[in-house]
Amino acid sequence: MTETVKRIIDLMKANNDTAHALELKAKLPQASISAWKNDRYKPSAEAIINLSRYFNVSADYLLCLADDPQPLTEASAIERPTTSLSTALAKDQRFVNSAKLYNAMPNEYQSEVYAYIFGVAVGLGLNVKQILKK
């Protein structure tokens, strides 16, 4: 069982929810939590979003990228890339090819790849918000 799933289970228990009740309340497919606990699947990006909204915690907290369960405020959230960066990336064929591969991945792998890349950037001490402004 992954650390993310352990964190979800802990939050479920803290809210006195059963797995079935949580799946209904957070709009998850039936038996998702059982599949996650048994390592048959990993939570999809959509599941992480639904759970973060239901528990009122940040997705970073659910993904074990942060120890603070409080959701990000709009003021502290990372801003979208500027148009100039988007235009430059669209012209970079390596980036375009990578984006196509990423988009072809199942959702459960996309969330893991995103979390890994973001975690590496933060772990390296990069100011991701500042980089995305450029």
Secondary structure, 3 states (H helix, E strand, C coil): CCHHHHHHHHHHHHCCCCHHHHHHHCCCCCCHHHHHHCCCCCCCHHHHHHHHHHHCCCHHHHCCCCCCCCCCCCCCCCCCCCHHHHHHHHHCHHHHHHHHHHHHCCHHHHHHHHHHHHHHHHHCCCCHHHHHHC
